[in-house]
Amino acid sequence: MTTARLPLFPLNAVLFPGLVLPLNVFEERYRAMMRELLTIDDPEPRRFAVVAIRDGREVAPTAPGMPDQTALPEKGPAAGFGADPVQAFHRVGCIADAASIRERANGSFEVMATGTTRVKLLSVDASGPFLVAEVEEIPEERGEDAGTLSEGVLRAFRNYQKRLAGARERSLTTSELPDDPSVVSYLVAAAAVLDTPSKQRLLQAPDTATRLREELALLRAETAVLRHLPSLPAVDLTQGPTNPN
């Protein structure tokens, strides 16, 4: 297996391969990370690892908080993640490749990255200005009947989208949807309105076919629930909010 040491960016969200990740970076530990990534010259990729937070804060406190008003704010790369940061994170994440990193006048950064490869989190080093992780790449296995499952998931996803968004939302056309089963599995995992633990289970599925089977069951269950709910506001299933650090 291929291992690497990469800057670590924990989020209260799950990143999937192939999905775009916009970031609004304002906290010093992550600003230091972006400054380090900017030292990498093109055409070398500016890579960092993204993991979902299991227990902790995405943004460290910056002022005394409740219930202890005298408590000092946490500082340092592991602030908000406890004495052993690796325990605060899910162990399967995704490498992100920063296509653009733009520094603003106030020192914060606007970052646009794309998920590339799943990784297993092996260890976390908090000795520097930002967290650094040792990660191991996870190969994407196709699994049995992935092609057939992909077709079923796409049909179920269209029905789910229509139920969720209603007539006001533009439906995805066939030409806009991918053919590759692994791409389908990640697109649907990212677009479905699911909680972080559910998305994390999909990310760490052992192969594409297993992920598609789980998505098919989830989509059918969610669509059945939506069928009995009153009309819902339109939701854009292809765009996500910018993540704060």
C-alpha positions as CSV (number, residue, x, y, z in Angstrom):
1,M,0.0,0.0,0.0
2,T,1.1,3.6,-0.7
3,T,1.6,5.7,2.3
4,A,2.3,9.5,2.6
5,R,2.6,12.3,5.2
6,L,0.1,15.0,4.3
7,P,-1.3,18.1,6.0
8,L,-4.6,17.2,7.7
9,F,-7.8,19.2,7.5
10,P,-10.6,17.9,9.7
11,L,-14.1,18.9,8.8
12,N,-17.6,18.3,10.1
13,A,-18.4,16.8,6.7
14,V,-17.3,13.9,4.5
15,L,-15.4,14.5,1.3
16,F,-15.7,12.0,-1.6
17,P,-13.4,11.4,-4.5
18,G,-14.3,13.5,-7.5
19,L,-16.3,16.1,-5.5
20,V,-15.4,19.8,-5.3
21,L,-14.5,21.2,-1.8
22,P,-14.7,25.0,-1.4
23,L,-13.0,26.2,1.8
24,N,-13.0,29.5,3.7
25,V,-9.8,29.3,5.7
26,F,-9.4,31.9,8.5
27,E,-8.0,30.0,11.5
28,E,-4.3,30.4,12.0
29,R,-3.4,26.6,12.0
30,Y,-5.1,26.2,8.6
31,R,-3.8,29.4,7.3
32,A,-0.3,28.1,8.1
33,M,-1.2,24.9,6.2
34,M,-2.2,26.9,3.1
35,R,1.0,29.0,3.2
36,E,2.9,25.7,3.2
37,L,0.9,24.3,0.3
38,L,1.6,27.5,-1.7
39,T,5.4,26.7,-1.5
40,I,4.7,23.7,-3.8
41,D,5.4,24.7,-7.4
42,D,3.3,23.8,-10.3
43,P,2.7,21.3,-11.7
44,E,3.1,19.3,-8.4
45,P,-0.3,18.8,-6.7
46,R,-1.0,20.7,-3.5
47,R,-2.4,17.8,-1.6
48,F,-3.9,17.5,1.9
49,A,-6.0,14.9,3.7
50,V,-9.5,15.6,4.8
51,V,-11.2,13.5,7.5
52,A,-14.6,13.9,9.1
53,I,-14.6,14.8,12.8
54,R,-16.0,12.1,15.1
55,D,-15.6,14.0,18.4
56,G,-14.4,17.6,18.5
57,R,-14.7,21.1,17.0
58,E,-14.0,22.1,13.5
59,V,-13.2,25.6,14.7
60,A,-11.3,26.1,18.0
61,P,-12.8,28.4,20.6
62,T,-11.3,31.9,20.4
63,A,-12.7,33.4,23.6
64,P,-13.6,32.2,27.1
65,G,-16.7,30.0,26.8
66,M,-19.6,28.6,28.8
67,P,-19.9,27.3,31.4
68,D,-16.4,28.5,32.5
69,Q,-16.1,32.1,31.6
70,T,-12.5,32.3,32.9
71,A,-11.3,29.4,30.6
72,L,-8.5,30.4,28.2
73,P,-9.1,29.7,24.5
74,E,-7.5,26.6,23.1
75,K,-4.5,27.1,20.8
76,G,-2.3,25.0,18.6
77,P,-2.9,22.5,15.8
78,A,-4.9,20.1,17.9
79,A,-7.1,22.6,19.6
80,G,-10.6,21.2,20.0
81,F,-9.6,17.6,19.3
82,G,-8.3,16.4,22.7
83,A,-5.0,15.0,23.9
84,D,-4.9,12.3,21.3
85,P,-6.3,13.9,18.1
86,V,-6.4,10.7,16.0
87,Q,-9.2,9.5,18.3
88,A,-11.3,12.5,17.4
89,F,-11.4,11.6,13.7
90,H,-13.0,8.9,11.5
91,R,-10.2,6.7,10.2
92,V,-11.2,6.8,6.5
93,G,-10.9,10.1,4.7
94,C,-10.0,11.5,1.3
95,I,-7.1,13.3,-0.3
96,A,-7.9,16.7,-1.6
97,D,-6.0,18.5,-4.4
98,A,-6.1,22.3,-4.1
99,A,-6.6,23.6,-7.6
100,S,-6.6,27.2,-6.3
101,I,-5.5,28.9,-3.1
102,R,-6.2,32.6,-3.0
103,E,-5.0,34.7,-0.1
104,R,-7.2,37.7,0.9
105,A,-6.0,41.0,2.2
106,N,-6.9,40.0,5.8
107,G,-4.7,36.9,5.6
108,S,-7.5,34.4,5.3
109,F,-7.7,32.1,2.2
110,E,-10.3,31.1,-0.3
111,V,-9.5,27.5,-1.4
112,M,-11.0,25.3,-4.1
113,A,-10.0,21.7,-3.9
114,T,-11.2,18.4,-5.4
115,G,-11.3,15.0,-3.7
116,T,-9.1,12.4,-5.3
117,T,-8.3,9.2,-3.4
118,R,-9.6,7.5,-0.3
119,V,-7.1,7.1,2.5
120,K,-6.9,5.3,5.8
121,L,-5.7,7.5,8.7
122,L,-2.7,5.8,10.4
123,S,-1.4,8.5,12.8
124,V,-1.6,12.3,13.5
125,D,1.4,14.5,14.3
126,A,0.5,17.7,16.3
127,S,4.1,18.9,16.8
128,G,4.1,21.6,14.1
129,P,2.0,24.6,13.2
130,F,-0.7,22.4,11.7
131,L,-1.8,18.7,11.9
132,V,0.1,16.3,9.7
133,A,-1.3,12.8,9.1
134,E,0.3,9.6,7.9
135,V,-2.2,8.0,5.6
136,E,-2.4,4.9,3.4
137,E,-4.2,4.9,0.1
138,I,-7.3,2.7,-0.2
139,P,-7.7,1.1,-3.7
140,E,-11.2,1.3,-5.2
141,E,-12.4,-2.3,-5.9
142,R,-15.4,-2.6,-8.3
143,G,-17.2,-5.5,-6.6
144,E,-19.8,-7.9,-8.1
145,D,-22.7,-6.5,-10.2
146,A,-21.5,-2.9,-9.9
147,G,-22.7,-2.0,-13.4
148,T,-26.3,-3.3,-12.8
149,L,-26.4,-1.7,-9.3
150,S,-25.3,1.6,-10.8
151,E,-28.2,1.7,-13.2
152,G,-30.6,1.0,-10.3
153,V,-29.1,3.6,-8.1
154,L,-29.4,6.3,-10.8
155,R,-33.1,5.5,-11.3
156,A,-33.7,5.6,-7.5
157,F,-31.7,8.8,-7.3
158,R,-33.9,10.5,-9.9
159,N,-37.0,9.5,-8.0
160,Y,-35.5,10.7,-4.7
161,Q,-34.4,14.0,-6.3
162,K,-37.9,14.7,-7.6
163,R,-39.5,13.9,-4.3
164,L,-37.0,16.0,-2.3
165,A,-36.9,19.0,-4.6
166,G,-40.3,19.1,-6.1
167,A,-41.3,20.6,-9.5
168,R,-39.4,23.8,-8.9
169,E,-36.0,22.1,-9.0
170,R,-34.4,21.2,-12.3
171,S,-33.9,17.5,-12.6
172,L,-30.7,16.0,-13.7
173,T,-30.9,14.7,-17.2
174,T,-29.4,11.4,-18.4
175,S,-26.7,13.2,-20.2
176,E,-25.5,14.9,-17.0
177,L,-25.1,11.6,-15.1
178,P,-21.9,9.6,-15.2
179,D,-21.6,6.0,-16.5
180,D,-18.8,4.8,-14.3
181,P,-20.2,2.9,-11.3
182,S,-17.6,4.2,-8.8
183,V,-18.3,7.8,-10.0
184,V,-22.0,7.2,-9.6
185,S,-21.5,5.9,-6.1
186,Y,-19.6,8.9,-5.0
187,L,-21.8,11.4,-6.7
188,V,-25.0,10.0,-5.1
189,A,-23.3,9.7,-1.7
190,A,-22.3,13.4,-1.8
191,A,-25.7,14.6,-3.2
192,A,-28.1,12.7,-0.9
193,V,-29.2,14.5,2.2
194,L,-27.8,12.2,4.8
195,D,-26.1,12.7,8.2
196,T,-22.3,12.5,8.6
197,P,-22.3,8.9,10.0
198,S,-24.3,7.7,7.0
199,K,-22.0,9.4,4.5
200,Q,-19.0,8.1,6.4
201,R,-20.3,4.5,6.1
202,L,-20.6,5.0,2.3
203,L,-17.1,6.5,2.0
204,Q,-15.5,3.5,3.8
205,A,-17.5,0.8,2.0
206,P,-15.1,-2.0,0.9
207,D,-16.0,-1.8,-2.8
208,T,-18.2,0.1,-5.3
209,A,-20.9,-2.6,-5.4
210,T,-21.3,-2.5,-1.6
211,R,-21.6,1.2,-1.6
212,L,-24.2,1.1,-4.4
213,R,-26.3,-1.5,-2.6
214,E,-26.3,0.6,0.6
215,E,-27.3,3.7,-1.5
216,L,-30.1,1.9,-3.2
217,A,-31.6,0.9,0.2
218,L,-31.1,4.4,1.6
219,L,-32.6,6.1,-1.4
220,R,-35.7,3.9,-1.5
221,A,-36.2,4.4,2.2
222,E,-35.8,8.1,2.0
223,T,-38.1,8.4,-1.0
224,A,-40.8,6.4,0.8
225,V,-40.6,8.8,3.7
226,L,-40.7,11.9,1.5
227,R,-43.8,10.6,-0.3
228,H,-45.7,11.0,2.9
229,L,-44.4,14.5,3.8
230,P,-45.9,17.9,2.8
231,S,-44.2,19.9,0.0
232,L,-40.5,20.7,0.7
233,P,-38.5,23.8,-0.4
234,A,-36.3,23.4,-3.4
235,V,-32.8,22.1,-2.7
236,D,-29.8,22.2,-5.0
237,L,-28.4,18.7,-4.8
238,T,-25.2,19.4,-6.8
239,Q,-23.9,22.4,-4.9
240,G,-22.7,22.5,-1.3
241,P,-21.9,25.3,1.1
242,T,-18.4,26.6,1.5
243,N,-16.8,24.9,4.5
244,P,-15.3,27.1,7.2
245,N,-12.2,25.7,8.8
